[in-house]
Amino acid sequence: MVENILDFLGVESKSKARNKSFFCFLGGIALGATAGLLFAPQSGHETREQIKETAVVGADKTKELSKKAAKEVKDKYEEIKHKIKKAEDIIEENVEDTVEELEEV
């Protein structure tokens, strides 16, 4: 409710403002690098080759980072799944003990 009111009034949370600033910063870096390449004192062919090589390297890094992120997510999923299973076993054991105690009464 409070977030809706703040959004209506145009007030941003600190995390949203930080995220927006970070992405603007990255966008500025990308624009600056692109402008530097386009206005560099070299031929158009050399510039296009440089852009192509940079794009290939960026794509490779993106693939590598996405694989790493996927692995981390999978590992965290397995860890949480194991913890939930362990908690289920403990709860089941406690319920069985309680049922046995009630049957004895």
LODREN-183793 format. One line per field, with one value per atom (N, C-alpha, C, O, CB): residue number from 1; residue in three letters; atom name; y negated, z negated, x negated. Coordinates in Angstrom, 1 decimal. Glycine has a CB too. Example, Ala and Ser with C-alpha at 12.3 -4.5 7.8 and 13.67 -1.06 7.14 Angstrom:
residues 2
resi = 1:1:1:1:1:2:2:2:2:2
resn = ALA:ALA:ALA:ALA:ALA:SER:SER:SER:SER:SER
name = N:CA:C:O:CB:N:CA:C:O:CB
y = 5.7:4.5:3.3:3.3:4.5:2.2:1.1:0.0:-1.1:0.6
z = -7.8:-7.8:-7.8:-8.5:-9.0:-7.1:-7.1:-7.9:-8.0:-5.7
x = -13.2:-12.3:-13.2:-14.2:-11.3:-12.8:-13.7:-12.9:-13.4:-14.1
This chain:
residues 105
resi = 1:1:1:1:1:2:2:2:2:2:3:3:3:3:3:4:4:4:4:4:5:5:5:5:5:6:6:6:6:6:7:7:7:7:7:8:8:8:8:8:9:9:9:9:9:10:10:10:10:10:11:11:11:11:11:12:12:12:12:12:13:13:13:13:13:14:14:14:14:14:15:15:15:15:15:16:16:16:16:16:17:17:17:17:17:18:18:18:18:18:19:19:19:19:19:20:20:20:20:20:21:21:21:21:21:22:22:22:22:22:23:23:23:23:23:24:24:24:24:24:25:25:25:25:25:26:26:26:26:26:27:27:27:27:27:28:28:28:28:28:29:29:29:29:29:30:30:30:30:30:31:31:31:31:31:32:32:32:32:32:33:33:33:33:33:34:34:34:34:34:35:35:35:35:35:36:36:36:36:36:37:37:37:37:37:38:38:38:38:38:39:39:39:39:39:40:40:40:40:40:41:41:41:41:41:42:42:42:42:42:43:43:43:43:43:44:44:44:44:44:45:45:45:45:45:46:46:46:46:46:47:47:47:47:47:48:48:48:48:48:49:49:49:49:49:50:50:50:50:50:51:51:51:51:51:52:52:52:52:52:53:53:53:53:53:54:54:54:54:54:55:55:55:55:55:56:56:56:56:56:57:57:57:57:57:58:58:58:58:58:59:59:59:59:59:60:60:60:60:60:61:61:61:61:61:62:62:62:62:62:63:63:63:63:63:64:64:64:64:64:65:65:65:65:65:66:66:66:66:66:67:67:67:67:67:68:68:68:68:68:69:69:69:69:69:70:70:70:70:70:71:71:71:71:71:72:72:72:72:72:73:73:73:73:73:74:74:74:74:74:75:75:75:75:75:76:76:76:76:76:77:77:77:77:77:78:78:78:78:78:79:79:79:79:79:80:80:80:80:80:81:81:81:81:81:82:82:82:82:82:83:83:83:83:83:84:84:84:84:84:85:85:85:85:85:86:86:86:86:86:87:87:87:87:87:88:88:88:88:88:89:89:89:89:89:90:90:90:90:90:91:91:91:91:91:92:92:92:92:92:93:93:93:93:93:94:94:94:94:94:95:95:95:95:95:96:96:96:96:96:97:97:97:97:97:98:98:98:98:98:99:99:99:99:99:100:100:100:100:100:101:101:101:101:101:102:102:102:102:102:103:103:103:103:103:104:104:104:104:104:105:105:105:105:105
resn = MET:MET:MET:MET:MET:VAL:VAL:VAL:VAL:VAL:GLU:GLU:GLU:GLU:GLU:ASN:ASN:ASN:ASN:ASN:ILE:ILE:ILE:ILE:ILE:LEU:LEU:LEU:LEU:LEU:ASP:ASP:ASP:ASP:ASP:PHE:PHE:PHE:PHE:PHE:LEU:LEU:LEU:LEU:LEU:GLY:GLY:GLY:GLY:GLY:VAL:VAL:VAL:VAL:VAL:GLU:GLU:GLU:GLU:GLU:SER:SER:SER:SER:SER:LYS:LYS:LYS:LYS:LYS:SER:SER:SER:SER:SER:LYS:LYS:LYS:LYS:LYS:ALA:ALA:ALA:ALA:ALA:ARG:ARG:ARG:ARG:ARG:ASN:ASN:ASN:ASN:ASN:LYS:LYS:LYS:LYS:LYS:SER:SER:SER:SER:SER:PHE:PHE:PHE:PHE:PHE:PHE:PHE:PHE:PHE:PHE:CYS:CYS:CYS:CYS:CYS:PHE:PHE:PHE:PHE:PHE:LEU:LEU:LEU:LEU:LEU:GLY:GLY:GLY:GLY:GLY:GLY:GLY:GLY:GLY:GLY:ILE:ILE:ILE:ILE:ILE:ALA:ALA:ALA:ALA:ALA:LEU:LEU:LEU:LEU:LEU:GLY:GLY:GLY:GLY:GLY:ALA:ALA:ALA:ALA:ALA:THR:THR:THR:THR:THR:ALA:ALA:ALA:ALA:ALA:GLY:GLY:GLY:GLY:GLY:LEU:LEU:LEU:LEU:LEU:LEU:LEU:LEU:LEU:LEU:PHE:PHE:PHE:PHE:PHE:ALA:ALA:ALA:ALA:ALA:PRO:PRO:PRO:PRO:PRO:GLN:GLN:GLN:GLN:GLN:SER:SER:SER:SER:SER:GLY:GLY:GLY:GLY:GLY:HIS:HIS:HIS:HIS:HIS:GLU:GLU:GLU:GLU:GLU:THR:THR:THR:THR:THR:ARG:ARG:ARG:ARG:ARG:GLU:GLU:GLU:GLU:GLU:GLN:GLN:GLN:GLN:GLN:ILE:ILE:ILE:ILE:ILE:LYS:LYS:LYS:LYS:LYS:GLU:GLU:GLU:GLU:GLU:THR:THR:THR:THR:THR:ALA:ALA:ALA:ALA:ALA:VAL:VAL:VAL:VAL:VAL:VAL:VAL:VAL:VAL:VAL:GLY:GLY:GLY:GLY:GLY:ALA:ALA:ALA:ALA:ALA:ASP:ASP:ASP:ASP:ASP:LYS:LYS:LYS:LYS:LYS:THR:THR:THR:THR:THR:LYS:LYS:LYS:LYS:LYS:GLU:GLU:GLU:GLU:GLU:LEU:LEU:LEU:LEU:LEU:SER:SER:SER:SER:SER:LYS:LYS:LYS:LYS:LYS:LYS:LYS:LYS:LYS:LYS:ALA:ALA:ALA:ALA:ALA:ALA:ALA:ALA:ALA:ALA:LYS:LYS:LYS:LYS:LYS:GLU:GLU:GLU:GLU:GLU:VAL:VAL:VAL:VAL:VAL:LYS:LYS:LYS:LYS:LYS:ASP:ASP:ASP:ASP:ASP:LYS:LYS:LYS:LYS:LYS:TYR:TYR:TYR:TYR:TYR:GLU:GLU:GLU:GLU:GLU:GLU:GLU:GLU:GLU:GLU:ILE:ILE:ILE:ILE:ILE:LYS:LYS:LYS:LYS:LYS:HIS:HIS:HIS:HIS:HIS:LYS:LYS:LYS:LYS:LYS:ILE:ILE:ILE:ILE:ILE:LYS:LYS:LYS:LYS:LYS:LYS:LYS:LYS:LYS:LYS:ALA:ALA:ALA:ALA:ALA:GLU:GLU:GLU:GLU:GLU:ASP:ASP:ASP:ASP:ASP:ILE:ILE:ILE:ILE:ILE:ILE:ILE:ILE:ILE:ILE:GLU:GLU:GLU:GLU:GLU:GLU:GLU:GLU:GLU:GLU:ASN:ASN:ASN:ASN:ASN:VAL:VAL:VAL:VAL:VAL:GLU:GLU:GLU:GLU:GLU:ASP:ASP:ASP:ASP:ASP:THR:THR:THR:THR:THR:VAL:VAL:VAL:VAL:VAL:GLU:GLU:GLU:GLU:GLU:GLU:GLU:GLU:GLU:GLU:LEU:LEU:LEU:LEU:LEU:GLU:GLU:GLU:GLU:GLU:GLU:GLU:GLU:GLU:GLU:VAL:VAL:VAL:VAL:VAL
name = N:CA:C:O:CB:N:CA:C:O:CB:N:CA:C:O:CB:N:CA:C:O:CB:N:CA:C:O:CB:N:CA:C:O:CB:N:CA:C:O:CB:N:CA:C:O:CB:N:CA:C:O:CB:N:CA:C:O:CB:N:CA:C:O:CB:N:CA:C:O:CB:N:CA:C:O:CB:N:CA:C:O:CB:N:CA:C:O:CB:N:CA:C:O:CB:N:CA:C:O:CB:N:CA:C:O:CB:N:CA:C:O:CB:N:CA:C:O:CB:N:CA:C:O:CB:N:CA:C:O:CB:N:CA:C:O:CB:N:CA:C:O:CB:N:CA:C:O:CB:N:CA:C:O:CB:N:CA:C:O:CB:N:CA:C:O:CB:N:CA:C:O:CB:N:CA:C:O:CB:N:CA:C:O:CB:N:CA:C:O:CB:N:CA:C:O:CB:N:CA:C:O:CB:N:CA:C:O:CB:N:CA:C:O:CB:N:CA:C:O:CB:N:CA:C:O:CB:N:CA:C:O:CB:N:CA:C:O:CB:N:CA:C:O:CB:N:CA:C:O:CB:N:CA:C:O:CB:N:CA:C:O:CB:N:CA:C:O:CB:N:CA:C:O:CB:N:CA:C:O:CB:N:CA:C:O:CB:N:CA:C:O:CB:N:CA:C:O:CB:N:CA:C:O:CB:N:CA:C:O:CB:N:CA:C:O:CB:N:CA:C:O:CB:N:CA:C:O:CB:N:CA:C:O:CB:N:CA:C:O:CB:N:CA:C:O:CB:N:CA:C:O:CB:N:CA:C:O:CB:N:CA:C:O:CB:N:CA:C:O:CB:N:CA:C:O:CB:N:CA:C:O:CB:N:CA:C:O:CB:N:CA:C:O:CB:N:CA:C:O:CB:N:CA:C:O:CB:N:CA:C:O:CB:N:CA:C:O:CB:N:CA:C:O:CB:N:CA:C:O:CB:N:CA:C:O:CB:N:CA:C:O:CB:N:CA:C:O:CB:N:CA:C:O:CB:N:CA:C:O:CB:N:CA:C:O:CB:N:CA:C:O:CB:N:CA:C:O:CB:N:CA:C:O:CB:N:CA:C:O:CB:N:CA:C:O:CB:N:CA:C:O:CB:N:CA:C:O:CB:N:CA:C:O:CB:N:CA:C:O:CB:N:CA:C:O:CB:N:CA:C:O:CB:N:CA:C:O:CB:N:CA:C:O:CB:N:CA:C:O:CB:N:CA:C:O:CB:N:CA:C:O:CB:N:CA:C:O:CB:N:CA:C:O:CB:N:CA:C:O:CB:N:CA:C:O:CB:N:CA:C:O:CB:N:CA:C:O:CB:N:CA:C:O:CB:N:CA:C:O:CB:N:CA:C:O:CB:N:CA:C:O:CB:N:CA:C:O:CB
y = 1.2:0.0:-1.3:-2.2:0.0:-1.3:-2.5:-2.6:-3.7:-2.3:-1.5:-1.6:-2.1:-2.9:-0.2:-1.8:-2.3:-3.8:-4.5:-1.6:-4.3:-5.7:-6.4:-7.5:-6.0:-5.9:-6.5:-6.5:-7.5:-5.8:-5.4:-5.4:-6.4:-7.1:-4.0:-6.6:-7.6:-9.0:-9.8:-7.5:-9.2:-10.5:-10.7:-11.8:-10.7:-9.7:-9.8:-9.6:-10.0:-11.1:-9.1:-8.8:-7.4:-6.4:-9.0:-7.4:-6.1:-5.6:-6.4:-6.2:-4.3:-3.7:-3.8:-4.0:-2.2:-3.7:-3.8:-2.7:-3.0:-3.7:-1.5:-0.4:-0.7:-0.4:0.9:-1.2:-1.5:-2.6:-2.5:-1.9:-3.6:-4.7:-4.3:-4.7:-5.9:-3.4:-2.8:-2.0:-2.2:-2.0:-1.2:-0.3:-1.2:-1.0:0.6:-2.2:-3.1:-3.9:-4.0:-4.2:-4.3:-5.0:-4.1:-4.5:-5.6:-2.8:-1.9:-1.6:-1.6:-0.6:-1.4:-1.1:-2.3:-2.2:-0.6:-3.5:-4.7:-4.8:-5.2:-6.0:-4.5:-4.5:-3.5:-3.8:-4.1:-2.3:-1.3:-1.8:-1.6:0.0:-2.4:-2.9:-4.0:-4.1:-3.4:-4.8:-5.9:-5.3:-5.8:-6.8:-4.3:-3.6:-3.1:-3.2:-2.5:-2.4:-1.8:-2.9:-2.7:-1.0:-4.0:-5.1:-5.7:-6.0:-6.1:-5.9:-6.5:-5.6:-6.1:-6.8:-4.3:-3.4:-3.4:-3.3:-2.0:-3.4:-3.4:-4.6:-4.6:-3.2:-5.8:-7.1:-7.1:-7.6:-8.2:-6.5:-6.5:-5.6:-6.0:-5.9:-4.5:-3.7:-4.4:-4.3:-2.4:-5.0:-5.6:-6.8:-7.1:-6.0:-7.5:-8.8:-8.5:-9.5:-9.9:-7.3:-7.0:-7.3:-7.1:-5.5:-7.7:-8.0:-6.8:-6.6:-9.0:-6.0:-4.8:-4.6:-5.2:-3.5:-3.7:-3.5:-2.8:-2.2:-2.6:-3.0:-2.4:-0.9:-0.2:-2.7:-0.2:1.2:1.7:2.6:1.7:1.0:1.3:1.1:1.9:0.4:0.1:-0.2:0.9:1.4:-1.6:1.3:2.3:3.7:4.4:2.5:4.0:5.2:5.1:6.1:5.4:4.0:3.8:4.0:4.6:2.4:3.4:3.5:5.0:5.5:2.7:5.7:7.1:7.9:8.8:7.6:7.7:8.4:8.2:9.1:8.1:6.9:6.5:7.2:7.7:5.0:7.2:7.9:9.4:9.9:7.6:10.0:11.5:11.7:12.6:12.0:10.9:11.1:10.8:11.6:10.1:9.8:9.5:10.7:11.0:8.2:11.2:12.3:13.5:14.2:12.7:13.8:14.9:14.7:15.7:15.1:13.5:13.3:13.4:13.9:11.8:12.9:13.0:14.5:14.9:12.3:15.3:16.8:17.4:18.1:17.5:17.0:17.6:17.1:18.0:17.1:15.8:15.4:16.0:16.3:13.9:16.2:16.8:18.3:18.8:16.7:19.0:20.4:20.4:21.3:21.0:19.5:19.4:19.1:19.7:18.4:18.1:17.8:18.9:19.2:16.5:19.7:20.8:21.9:22.5:21.4:22.1:23.1:22.7:23.5:23.3:21.4:21.0:21.1:21.5:19.5:20.8:20.9:22.4:22.7:20.3:23.3:24.7:25.2:25.9:25.5:24.8:25.2:24.7:25.5:24.7:23.5:22.9:23.6:23.9:21.4:23.9:24.7:26.0:26.4:24.9:26.8:28.1:27.9:28.8:28.7:26.9:26.7:26.4:27.0:25.5:25.6:25.3:26.5:26.8:24.1:27.3:28.5:29.5:30.1:29.1:29.6:30.5:30.0:30.8:30.6:28.7:28.2:28.4:28.8:26.7:28.3:28.5:30.0:30.3:28.1:30.9:32.3:32.7:33.4:33.1:32.1:32.3:31.8:32.5:31.7:30.6:30.1:31.0:31.2:28.7:31.5:32.4:33.6:34.1:32.7:34.2:35.4:35.1:36.0:35.9:34.0:33.7:33.5:34.0:32.4:32.8:32.6:33.9:34.1:31.6:34.7:36.1:36.9:37.5:36.8:36.8:37.6:37.1:37.8:37.5:35.7:35.1:35.5:35.7:33.6:35.5:35.8:37.3:37.6:35.6:38.2:39.6:39.8:40.6:40.4:39.1:39.2:38.7:39.3:38.3:37.6:37.0:38.0:38.2:35.7:38.6:39.5:40.7:41.2:40.0:41.2:42.4:42.0:42.8:42.8:40.8:40.3:40.2:40.6:39.0:39.7:39.6:41.0:41.2:38.8:41.9:43.3:44.0:44.8:44.1:43.6:44.2:43.6:44.3:44.0:42.5:41.8:42.4:42.0:40.4
z = 0.0:0.0:0.0:0.8:-1.2:-0.9:-1.0:0.3:0.8:-2.2:0.9:2.1:3.2:4.0:2.5:3.3:4.3:4.2:5.2:4.2:2.9:2.7:3.1:3.8:1.2:2.7:3.1:4.6:5.2:2.4:5.3:6.7:7.3:8.3:7.3:6.8:7.3:7.2:8.1:6.6:6.1:5.8:6.5:6.5:4.3:7.2:7.9:7.0:7.5:8.6:5.9:5.0:5.3:5.3:3.5:5.4:5.7:4.5:3.6:6.9:4.3:3.2:3.6:4.7:3.0:2.6:2.8:3.8:4.6:1.5:3.6:4.5:5.9:6.8:4.0:6.2:7.5:8.1:9.3:7.6:7.3:7.8:8.1:9.1:6.7:7.2:7.4:8.7:9.5:6.3:8.9:10.1:11.4:12.4:10.1:11.3:12.5:12.7:13.9:12.2:11.7:11.9:12.4:13.3:10.5:12.0:12.5:13.9:14.7:11.7:14.3:15.8:16.6:17.8:15.9:16.1:16.9:17.0:18.1:16.2:16.0:16.0:17.1:17.9:14.7:17.1:18.1:19.5:20.4:17.8:19.6:20.9:21.4:22.6:20.9:20.5:20.8:21.3:22.2:19.7:20.6:21.0:22.4:23.3:20.0:22.7:24.0:25.1:26.2:24.0:24.8:25.8:26.0:27.2:25.3:25.0:25.1:25.9:26.7:23.7:25.6:26.4:27.8:28.7:25.8:28.1:29.5:30.2:31.3:29.5:29.6:30.2:30.4:31.4:29.3:29.5:29.6:30.8:31.6:28.4:31.0:32.2:33.5:34.5:32.0:33.5:34.7:35.2:36.3:34.6:34.2:34.5:34.5:34.5:33.6:34.4:34.3:35.7:36.7:33.9:35.6:36.9:37.6:37.8:36.6:38.1:38.8:39.9:39.9:37.9:40.8:41.9:41.4:40.3:43.0:42.2:41.8:41.7:40.8:42.8:42.6:42.6:41.3:40.6:43.8:40.9:39.6:38.4:37.5:39.4:38.4:37.3:37.3:36.2:37.5:38.4:38.4:37.9:37.2:39.8:38.3:37.8:36.3:35.6:38.5:35.8:34.4:33.6:32.6:34.1:34.2:33.6:33.6:32.6:34.3:34.7:34.8:33.8:33.1:36.2:33.7:32.7:31.3:30.4:32.8:31.0:29.6:29.4:28.3:29.5:30.4:30.2:29.9:29.1:31.4:30.7:30.5:29.0:28.4:31.5:28.6:27.2:26.2:25.3:27.0:26.4:25.5:25.5:24.4:25.9:26.6:26.7:26.0:25.2:28.1:26.1:25.5:23.9:23.2:25.9:23.5:22.1:21.5:20.4:21.8:22.3:21.9:21.7:20.7:22.8:22.7:22.6:21.4:20.6:23.9:21.1:20.0:18.7:17.8:20.0:18.6:17.4:17.1:16.0:17.4:18.2:18.1:17.7:16.9:19.4:18.2:17.7:16.3:15.5:18.6:15.9:14.5:13.6:12.5:14.3:14.0:13.2:13.1:12.1:13.8:14.2:14.3:13.3:12.6:15.7:13.3:12.4:10.9:10.1:12.7:10.6:9.3:8.8:7.7:9.1:9.7:9.4:9.2:8.2:10.6:10.0:9.9:8.6:7.8:11.1:8.2:7.0:5.8:4.8:6.9:5.8:4.7:4.6:3.5:4.9:5.8:5.8:5.1:4.3:7.3:5.5:4.9:3.4:2.6:5.5:2.9:1.5:0.8:-0.3:1.3:1.3:0.7:0.7:-0.3:1.4:1.8:1.9:0.8:0.2:3.3:0.6:-0.4:-1.8:-2.7:-0.4:-2.1:-3.4:-3.6:-4.7:-3.5:-2.6:-2.7:-3.0:-3.9:-1.5:-2.3:-2.6:-4.0:-4.6:-1.5:-4.4:-5.8:-6.8:-7.8:-6.0:-6.6:-7.5:-7.5:-8.5:-7.1:-6.3:-6.2:-7.0:-7.7:-4.7:-6.9:-7.7:-9.2:-9.9:-7.3:-9.6:-11.0:-11.5:-12.5:-11.3:-10.7:-11.0:-11.1:-12.0:-10.0:-10.1:-10.0:-11.3:-11.9:-8.8:-11.6:-12.8:-14.1:-14.9:-12.9:-14.2:-15.4:-15.4:-16.5:-15.4:-14.3:-14.2:-14.7:-15.4:-12.8:-14.2:-14.5:-16.0:-16.7:-13.7:-16.6:-18.0:-18.8:-19.8:-18.4:-18.4:-19.1:-19.0:-20.0:-18.5:-17.8:-17.7:-18.6:-19.2:-16.2:-18.7:-19.6:-21.0:-21.8:-19.4:-21.4:-22.8:-23.1:-24.2:-23.0:-22.1:-22.3:-22.4:-23.1:-21.2:-21.6:-21.7:-23.0:-23.4:-20.5:-23.6:-24.9:-26.0:-27.1:-25.3:-25.8:-26.9:-27.0:-27.8:-26.7
x = -0.8:0.0:-0.9:-0.7:0.9:-1.9:-2.7:-3.5:-3.7:-3.7:-4.0:-4.8:-3.9:-4.4:-5.3:-2.6:-1.7:-1.6:-1.6:-0.4:-1.4:-1.3:-2.6:-2.5:-1.0:-3.7:-5.0:-5.2:-5.7:-6.2:-4.8:-4.9:-4.0:-4.4:-4.5:-2.8:-1.9:-2.5:-2.3:-0.5:-3.1:-3.7:-5.1:-5.6:-3.9:-5.6:-6.8:-8.1:-9.2:-6.9:-7.9:-9.0:-9.6:-8.9:-8.6:-10.9:-11.6:-12.3:-12.8:-12.5:-12.3:-13.1:-14.6:-14.9:-12.7:-15.4:-16.9:-17.4:-18.2:-17.6:-16.9:-17.3:-16.9:-17.7:-16.8:-15.7:-15.3:-16.2:-16.6:-13.8:-16.4:-17.3:-18.7:-19.3:-17.3:-19.2:-20.6:-20.6:-21.5:-21.0:-19.6:-19.5:-19.5:-20.2:-18.3:-18.6:-18.5:-19.8:-20.2:-17.4:-20.5:-21.8:-22.8:-23.6:-22.3:-22.8:-23.8:-23.6:-24.6:-23.7:-22.3:-22.1:-22.3:-22.8:-20.6:-22.1:-22.4:-24.0:-24.5:-21.9:-24.7:-26.1:-26.7:-27.5:-26.7:-26.1:-26.5:-26.1:-26.9:-25.8:-25.0:-24.6:-25.5:-25.9:-23.1:-25.9:-26.9:-28.2:-28.8:-27.1:-28.7:-29.9:-29.8:-30.7:-30.3:-28.7:-28.4:-28.4:-29.0:-27.1:-27.7:-27.6:-28.9:-29.3:-26.6:-29.7:-31.0:-32.0:-32.7:-31.6:-31.9:-32.8:-32.4:-33.2:-32.7:-31.1:-30.6:-31.0:-31.5:-29.1:-30.8:-31.2:-32.8:-33.2:-30.8:-33.5:-35.0:-35.4:-36.3:-35.6:-34.7:-35.0:-34.6:-35.3:-34.2:-33.4:-32.9:-33.7:-33.8:-31.5:-34.3:-35.0:-36.5:-37.3:-34.6:-37.0:-38.4:-39.0:-38.4:-38.6:-40.3:-41.0:-41.5:-42.7:-42.2:-40.5:-40.9:-39.8:-38.8:-41.0:-40.1:-39.1:-37.8:-37.8:-39.7:-36.8:-35.5:-35.6:-35.0:-34.4:-36.4:-36.5:-37.2:-36.7:-37.3:-38.2:-38.9:-38.0:-38.0:-40.2:-37.2:-36.3:-35.2:-34.9:-35.6:-34.6:-33.6:-34.2:-33.6:-33.1:-35.5:-36.1:-36.3:-36.1:-37.5:-36.7:-36.9:-35.6:-35.5:-37.5:-34.5:-33.2:-32.7:-32.2:-32.1:-33.0:-32.6:-33.4:-32.8:-32.9:-34.7:-35.5:-35.0:-34.9:-37.0:-34.7:-34.2:-32.9:-32.6:-34.1:-32.0:-30.7:-30.8:-30.1:-29.8:-31.8:-32.0:-32.5:-32.0:-33.0:-33.5:-34.0:-32.9:-32.8:-35.2:-32.1:-31.0:-30.0:-29.5:-30.3:-29.7:-28.7:-29.3:-28.6:-28.4:-30.6:-31.2:-31.2:-30.9:-32.7:-31.5:-31.5:-30.1:-29.9:-32.0:-29.1:-27.7:-27.3:-26.6:-26.8:-27.7:-27.4:-28.0:-27.4:-27.8:-29.3:-30.0:-29.3:-29.2:-31.5:-29.0:-28.3:-27.0:-26.6:-28.2:-26.2:-24.9:-25.0:-24.2:-24.1:-26.0:-26.2:-26.6:-26.1:-27.3:-27.5:-27.9:-26.7:-26.5:-29.0:-25.9:-24.7:-23.7:-23.1:-24.0:-23.5:-22.6:-23.1:-22.3:-22.5:-24.4:-25.0:-24.8:-24.4:-26.5:-25.0:-24.8:-23.4:-23.1:-25.3:-22.4:-21.0:-20.7:-19.9:-20.1:-21.2:-20.9:-21.5:-20.8:-21.5:-22.7:-23.3:-22.5:-22.3:-24.8:-22.1:-21.3:-19.9:-19.4:-21.0:-19.3:-18.1:-18.3:-17.4:-17.6:-19.3:-19.6:-19.8:-19.3:-20.8:-20.5:-20.7:-19.4:-19.2:-21.7:-18.6:-17.3:-16.4:-15.7:-16.6:-16.4:-15.6:-16.1:-15.2:-15.8:-17.4:-17.9:-17.5:-17.1:-19.4:-17.5:-17.1:-15.6:-15.2:-17.4:-14.8:-13.4:-13.1:-12.3:-12.6:-13.8:-13.6:-14.0:-13.3:-14.4:-15.1:-15.6:-14.5:-14.3:-16.9:-14.0:-13.0:-11.7:-11.1:-12.6:-11.3:-10.2:-10.4:-9.5:-9.9:-11.6:-11.9:-11.8:-11.3:-13.3:-12.3:-12.3:-10.9:-10.5:-13.1:-10.1:-8.7:-7.9:-7.1:-8.0:-8.2:-7.5:-7.9:-7.0:-7.9:-9.1:-9.6:-8.9:-8.5:-11.1:-8.8:-8.2:-6.7:-6.2:-8.4:-6.0:-4.6:-4.4:-3.5:-4.0:-5.3:-5.2:-5.4:-4.7:-6.2:-6.4:-6.7:-5.5:-5.1:-7.9:-4.9:-3.7:-2.5:-1.8:-3.3:-2.3:-1.2:-1.5:-0.5:-1.1:-2.7:-3.0:-2.7:-2.2:-4.4:-3.1:-2.9:-1.4:-1.0:-3.6:-0.6:0.8:1.5:2.4:1.4:1.0:1.5:1.3:2.0:1.0:0.1:-0.2:0.7:0.9:-1.7:1.2:2.0:3.4:4.2:2.1
